[in-house]
Each structure stands twice: as C-alpha cells, then as structure tokens.
C-alpha cells in the first residue's frame, strides 16, 4: 500500500542537499534569443540511444526557449568556473554578452573551457508539478578531462575538497 502522507518541502530540500552533483549550465537558443541556466538536475537516461534528461522550472526563461527550439546543451563546469555558475544563476538580461562561448551544431551556445559539453535534441517533454523533464538525444559531445565543479550541502566544492573533507 502506498502511504498517503508526503514529506514537507523543507524535508525534501534538506535530504536533496546531501546529493553531491556536478554543476552545469544548460544553454538554449531560439533564433537570436540565447539563454543559460545553472542546474544540477541533469541525469543520464540511456547509452542506446545516447540520451540524458534535464529538469527545468516552468517559470525559468529557458523553459520556452528549449520547448520551442527542441534543443539544449549541457555544459559541465570545470572546477575553476564557479563564477559562471553564479553568473547564469543571476538571470542576466544578456547572459552571453561577456562569456567566452561558441555556437554548437544545434545552435546552442557552448561555454569554452567547460569540463564537458553535450548537445541534445529534445525527444520527449514530461510535465510534473512546477517543472518539465526534457529528455534529449545526444547529438554531439566533447570532453576536456578537467576536474568538475560540484555542489554539495548548499555550497560549491571540488573533488579535492570532498576527498579532504571525508578523509
């Protein structure tokens, strides 16, 4: 039998802070409109076909851009790109004005010096609560083999920091 009770939003957030996750910037473009958003809600789906999912709040300005264009890119930030996480979380009016980037095969901006980039074509959208789960088929990717930027317990950290903290 499924319990009828749910945990509170505060309990949920408290537990989810225990998940260490890579810090990503999800980029999108629809014509001349380009946007980026900082996110940790990224997950692999399948190796065959290569696919991943991103979860985007319906109120985020990236949401309609991804939905209309049918594309997005995941830029896995490297450990020296913490300032970019803050930049894209700040919802600047022209988010790419001062950011070193190039335009990828899907038309989405790709952040230079990211640890990895993955460009995706949306194959499925599923609404759940306040968010939409976008499943994307990966059409191209690149790896720089740097150390990734992580987020854990409400703060940015690096693999090296985690090893020292839990040693």
N, C-alpha and C positions, 0 to 999 in steps of 0.2 A: 504494500500500500504506500502511496506517495504521501508524505506529510503535507498538511495544508498550510503550515507555517513557513515563513521565509525569514531569512536573516535581514537585519536592517542594512540600509545603505552604508552606514558608518562601519558596521562589522565587515561588510564586503570589501570596502576600501582598505581597511586595516589588514585583512588577510591578503589582498592582492598586492599590497606593498612588499610582501615577502618574496614575490617573484622577481628575481633579477632578470632584466630584459635588455636587449640591445636597443639603443636609441636610434630612431630612424626619422628621416624626413620623407614624407610621402609627397611627391610632386605631381602636378597635373597641368594640363593646358587644353584650352578650347579656343582655337584661333589665337588672337593676341592676348587673351587672358591666361596668365600663368599664376599658379599658386603653390604653396608648400605648407605643410603642417607637420609638427613634431608628433611622433607617435611611437608607442611601444606595442600597440595592438597589431602585430604582424605575426603570421604563422605559416609554416609550410603546409600544403594540403596533400600534394601527391608528387611523386617523381615521374609518373607516367599517366597523364601528361604532366610535365613540369608546371606546377601551379602553387600559388600562395594566396593568402587572404589578408586583407586589411579591414579594420573596423573604423568607420568614420561617423562621428556625430552628425545627425541630420542638420543641425544648426551651424556646422562648420562651413565656411565658404568654399572649401574644397569639394564638399559633397556634390553640389550641382555640376561642377566642372568635370568631375570623374564620371558622373552619371550621363552627362550629355556627350562627352568625348569618347567614352568607352575605353579609356586608357588611364594608366597611372604608372609611376615609377617609385621604387623603394630605394632610398639612398641610406645605406647603413653607415652611420657616422663613425669616424675613427676617433680614438681617444683624445686627439688634440683638437677636436671640432666641437667642444662643449658650447662655445659661443654661438654656433649655428643652431643648436638645439633651442637656446633662448631666443634667438632671432626669429625662428619660424614659429615658436610658441606665442610670440608677441603680436601676431596678426598685422604686420605692417602693410600699408596701402600698396606699396610696390615691392613685394618681398624679394625680388631678384635684382633690384637696382644696383646693389653693391656686393653681390655674391658671385664668385667665380663659378661659372657653370657653362655647360654646352647643351645643345638640343639633341636629344636622342632620336632613335629610329621611330618612336611612337609620337614624337612631337613634344614629349615631356622634358622639362629641364632636368639635367643630371649634374649634381654637385661635384665639382672637381675635388680630388683627394679624399673622397669617401672611401671607407674600407671595402665596400661592395656596392654595386648598383644592379637593379633588376627592373626591366621594363615589362609591363604587363598589358594584355588586352582583356578587358572585363568579359567573363563568360557567364557570370551569374551575380545577381544582386538579391540579397535577402534582408528585409527589414525586420528588426527586433527591438522593441522598445524605442529608445531615443536614437538608436544607431542603425546603420546599414552595413552589412557584411558584403564586401566586394571580393569575389573570387576572380583572380586573374591568371590567365595562362601566360607563363613567362616566355617572352619572345626573344629576349636577348639579356645577357648579364655580363658583368665583369667583376673581378676580384683583385684588390690591391694588396691583400695579405698584410694589412696593418692590424694593430690592436684595436678592438672595437670599444666604443663608449657604451657604458652600461648605466642602468638606472635601478636603484635598489633602496628601499626604505625612504623614499622621497628625496633621494639625492643622486647626483651623478657620481659614478666611480669607474675605475678601470680594473681590468683583470688583476693587475699587480696589486691594487689596493685590496681587492677581495681576498687574494691569497694571504696577504699580511694580516688582514682582519680576522680571518678564520683559522690561522695557523696555530 
